[in-house]
Amino acid sequence: MNHFYLIIAFLTLTLTTNAQNSSGDTPSSNKGSIEIYSGLTFSRATGNFVDNFEADIANQNESLGEDVNLNAKLPFEFGFEIGANCTYNINEKISMSSGVGFWRTQLATRVNYEYQNPDFSYDEVGMDQTTFKFSYLALPIKVHYHLNNRWSMEAGVHFNFALKGLAEAVVESEREVIINGELDEEWTRPIEENTVALKDVAQSLVPQYRINLVYNISPLLNATIGFFGNGKHLTIEEQGLKSLGLQFGIRANLGNLIKL
């Protein structure tokens, strides 16, 4: 997966260089355009799944007593997206776009725990994390409002169709045990990993609502920053795993659809 991020970064750099060294019509001089895009996303789990998770950790802390401390975390996780859009300019201020893309997202829950037993000079610290990984074929439909020659706003819906064969949950755990001030290698456990397929419980269609702010670097290159929210990623009712996130991307204009 790290190699894929490097490829995306290389393509983005290449597109930026080509766009800055090319000339073309401005958006106002044509009826539309075709563009390719790539970007990074940062997503955090929300929904009933998170409520149940946090309530369970709170109940465990209450029942286990003062010797044990559990700390629940919901970290932001990296993802990426690539794709192509077709944009049609209705007038100088308003345009619409649609296209196709690929979106890979990750969501995680993490529990850090610490157990202390002064009577036996025993300390144990550890971490349990579950990372959900989903891949989607994305079909976006968006409306754009051009504030001026540089800035525009866009809002719309991405219809994300799950590639169920790539849906999985990775469970990681580690433990460190210290007895009488020294690390006990017999009980200490490095990170262990177990992968569970989510093909049977992945939601087929996950709608995404997105709002973006777009900056025109040049007639051929745009930078975007946006906020998005997703519907349920899993079909299990009591596990209403949804997500919110931020997106940072870049788009390169490949050419005009219709020239005047």
C-alpha positions, -999 to 999 in steps of 0.1 A, spaced: 0 0 0 29 24 7 41 19 -29 7 30 -41 9 63 -21 43 69 -38 28 63 -72 0 88 -65 25 114 -53 46 109 -84 16 112 -107 5 144 -89 40 159 -92 41 150 -129 7 164 -136 16 196 -118 48 200 -139 30 193 -171 1 217 -164 25 245 -154 44 241 -187 13 239 -209 -11 265 -222 -49 262 -227 -82 279 -226 -95 294 -194 -127 279 -180 -148 308 -192 -137 302 -228 -153 267 -232 -184 248 -223 -167 222 -202 -136 201 -195 -123 167 -186 -101 164 -155 -83 138 -136 -78 140 -98 -60 125 -69 -61 132 -32 -56 121 3 -85 117 28 -85 116 66 -115 97 81 -128 91 116 -154 65 127 -188 78 139 -223 64 144 -238 38 167 -207 17 165 -187 44 182 -213 50 208 -214 13 217 -176 12 217 -171 41 240 -199 29 264 -183 -5 266 -149 9 275 -166 32 302 -184 1 317 -152 -19 318 -133 9 335 -160 11 362 -162 -27 367 -124 -34 367 -115 -10 395 -87 15 400 -59 -10 392 -69 -10 355 -72 20 332 -86 17 297 -84 47 273 -105 46 241 -93 64 210 -108 70 175 -78 81 154 -80 97 120 -69 73 93 -53 79 59 -71 71 27 -68 81 -10 -89 87 -41 -82 89 -78 -105 94 -107 -118 114 -136 -146 140 -140 -164 157 -168 -176 192 -160 -202 212 -180 -204 250 -175 -240 261 -174 -230 297 -172 -201 318 -159 -211 311 -123 -226 276 -122 -213 243 -135 -220 206 -129 -198 176 -130 -199 138 -128 -174 110 -133 -159 79 -119 -132 72 -93 -117 48 -68 -117 55 -31 -99 36 -4 -106 45 32 -97 32 67 -114 36 101 -100 26 134 -108 21 171 -80 18 196 -79 9 233 -47 16 253 -47 -1 287 -26 -1 318 -27 -25 347 -8 -20 379 -5 -43 409 17 -28 436 16 -59 458 35 -79 432 54 -51 416 36 -59 384 29 -35 355 13 -43 322 6 -19 294 -8 -27 260 -28 -17 229 -57 -33 210 -66 -17 177 -91 -27 150 -87 -10 116 -115 -13 91 -105 -11 54 -129 -4 26 -126 2 -11 -152 18 -34 -160 26 -69 -172 62 -67 -197 80 -89 -198 117 -79 -225 142 -89 -216 178 -79 -227 214 -85 -201 241 -86 -205 278 -79 -176 300 -91 -170 329 -66 -144 345 -89 -116 335 -113 -96 318 -85 -121 304 -60 -152 282 -62 -174 261 -40 -189 227 -49 -213 204 -32 -228 171 -41 -232 133 -35 -207 105 -42 -224 72 -47 -198 47 -35 -202 11 -45 -183 -14 -24 -156 -36 -38 -165 -62 -12 -136 -85 -19 -112 -57 -6 -132 -51 26 -114 -63 57 -108 -56 94 -72 -59 108 -70 -66 145 -37 -57 162 -26 -61 198 6 -58 218 15 -61 254 45 -52 276 49 -67 311 73 -53 337 80 -72 369 101 -58 397 112 -30 373 124 -53 346 109 -62 312 95 -98 313 102 -112 278 81 -144 284 49 -124 289 57 -94 267 41 -98 233 51 -77 202 24 -65 178 3 -95 166 -20 -91 136 -51 -109 125 -72 -101 94 -109 -108 91 -127 -105 57 -158 -82 57 -172 -93 24 -204 -107 38 -212 -76 60 -199 -47 38 -227 -23 27 -231 -24 -11 -239 13 -15 -225 40 8 -236 75 -1 -212 103 7 -221 140 11 -193 164 3 -185 201 3 -153 214 -13 -135 246 -16 -115 248 -49 -86 271 -57 -75 276 -94 -38 275 -94 -38 279 -132 -63 273 -160 -50 237 -160 -46 229 -123 -69 231 -93 -63 224 -56 -92 213 -33 -100 210 3 -132 195 15 -154 180 42 -174 148 38 -197 125 57 -206 89 48 -235 65 54 -231 31 70 -202 10 59 -215 -22 74 -249 -40 70 -251 -51 107 -278 -29 123 -262 -27 157 -229 -18 142 -239 14 125 -203 23 114 -203 57 97 -175 82 91 -166 118 88 -135 132 72 -114 158 54 -101 156 18 -71 173 2 -66 169 -36 -53 182 -69 -70 181 -103 -54 184 -138 -74 196 -168 -69 173 -197 -88 194 -223 -120 210 -234 -152 191 -240 -167 217 -263 -148 246 -277 -166 278 -288 
